[in-house]
Amino acid sequence: QVDKSMRQLVQETKGTAPVGHRKKHYRDSITSKVTNQTMRAYEKTWYVRGSDYRLSHLLNNGHQLRDGGRYAGTQFITKATVSVIKDYEEAVREVLERG
């Protein structure tokens, strides 16, 4: 279930990530990796490869522009996370109820 949910999160954030004017797009760097795999735990982490990781907070939450304006932010990471966590919790609850 963790792998399925992480694939869904990566796919959803890649699909909704803002696309700028650069040749190398931010969304192409979005991926996930296994960060903990033991007998009792299995964790995957969503992250952005390379130096583009610095843009995640700015694109999600907004930032000040050079000309004095403001980029409001799209909340694309937050929205995707909320929907994926909801689906994940429902799937886990269903598995636990079935035994």
C-alpha atoms as one frame of an Amber mdcrd trajectory, in Angstrom:
protein
   0.000   0.000   0.000   2.894   2.366   0.713   4.315   1.920  -2.788   0.932
   2.488  -4.406   0.292   5.632  -2.374   3.761   7.017  -3.094   3.361   6.397
  -6.833   0.038   8.233  -6.652   1.639  11.165  -4.790   4.525  11.455  -7.266
   2.157  11.227 -10.236  -0.255  13.786  -8.791   2.449  16.305  -7.882   4.137
  15.925 -11.279   0.798  16.555 -12.957  -0.078  19.643 -10.931   3.368  21.202
 -10.471   3.729  24.658 -12.043   5.723  24.802 -15.276   7.982  27.788 -15.755
   9.983  29.115 -18.683  13.133  27.097 -18.029  14.293  24.297 -20.316  14.688
  21.962 -17.328  11.299  21.655 -15.673  10.853  21.331 -11.929   8.276  18.562
 -12.269  10.769  16.278 -14.045  12.865  16.147 -10.857  10.039  14.913  -8.582
  10.564  11.331  -7.400  10.569   9.092  -4.313  12.950   6.735  -2.558  12.949
   4.127   0.210  14.344   5.730   3.356  13.771   2.987   5.919  13.293  -0.718
   5.338  13.470  -3.009   8.336  11.447  -5.936   9.634   9.080  -3.544  11.440
   9.053  -0.461   9.236   8.910   0.508   5.575   9.150   4.188   4.690   9.308
   6.041   1.410  10.096   9.731   1.025   8.867  12.122  -1.663  11.633  14.460
  -2.789  12.975  16.572  -5.642  16.290  15.551  -7.237  19.156  17.947  -7.774
  19.191  21.621  -6.927  15.488  22.068  -7.753  14.580  20.931  -4.237  14.970
  24.580  -3.207  11.921  25.520  -5.283   9.451  23.214  -3.515   8.661  25.543
  -0.625   8.506  28.618  -2.859   6.212  27.077  -5.469   3.907  25.525  -2.895
   3.620  28.456  -0.471   4.371  31.481  -2.640   7.139  34.050  -2.610   8.051
  37.673  -3.278   8.972  38.551  -6.882  11.870  40.755  -7.972   9.600  43.485
  -9.317   7.814  43.831  -5.965   4.884  41.575  -6.863   3.941  38.357  -5.173
   3.530  34.784  -6.437   0.660  33.326  -4.441   1.712  29.685  -4.622  -0.385
  26.804  -5.877  -0.407  24.535  -2.796   0.083  21.613  -5.224   2.109  19.550
  -2.730  -0.326  20.180   0.113  -3.403  19.295  -1.958  -1.839  16.105  -3.304
  -0.649  15.046   0.154  -4.076  15.534   1.718  -5.841  13.423  -0.915  -3.219
  10.644  -0.891  -3.139  10.427   2.922  -6.936  10.185   3.016  -6.925   7.311
   0.490  -4.035   5.605   2.316  -5.786   5.771   5.695  -8.982   4.326   4.198
  -7.049   1.449   2.602  -5.208   0.660   5.854  -8.447   0.826   7.849 -10.085
  -1.580   5.383  -7.203  -4.056   5.646  -7.285  -3.934   9.447 -11.052  -4.493
   9.553 -10.821  -7.495   7.220  -8.136  -9.023   9.415
